[in-house]
């Protein structure tokens, strides 16, 4: 249920965990978000047709992965978010893309199973810094409005953990390794949470937050019936499929 960004061997070589612990830090948010000449506003980006060239200025929020001089990033400005998939980037430049870094990105708008992203991109680092605060979108779950916040850093409050599937003995379990339970420790974690009678599938994306991170451990420790608060990026795959970066059990 996800793009294969790199091989298992590649996964062992490089990860970034910026999105797994520090996204709630708020620094440089007073920086004026003025677009340069020739750069789209977020509204213009949204209105652009798929497969057309886009030019945006945005701020790195978290780094998902780097491999073979390509970087995948979660980015956002004060009006909306942009998922940058496999952007041309040297390993040296990748290290410079710390959370908050402003970049000018030129690429092509694309769509994959409902996820809007920028592909075949190049970038320039610019002056400026911005880290988004999590927007509480709990009340938007199940509404048409939710997709308007696609790829943003968001939060979900007071959600109930439901069974994600069953183990080999037929017992209900709170999470699965991979979407179908066919994986193992180190793979993506899939878990179900509900609100107001509706159930949603959330993910800990292992390229973003691997099995050494707090959120990965927190999901593995979940019990069915727990009440949880979460933060993460509002990724989309055939519907809402948030990539969770932090989770707290509240009850």
Secondary structure, 3 states (H helix, E strand, C coil): CCCCCCCHHHHCCCCCCHHHCCCCCCCCCCCCCCCCCCCCCHHHHHHCCCCCEEEEEEEEEEEEEECCCEEEEEEECCCCEEEEEEEECCHHHHHHCCCCEEEEEEEEEEEECCEEEEEEEEEEEEEEECCCCCEECHHHCCCHHHHHHCCCEEEEEEEEEECCEECCCCCEECCEECCCCCCCCCCCEEEEEEECCEEEEEEECCCCCCCCCHHHHHHHCCCCCCEEEEEEECCECCCECCEEEEEEECC
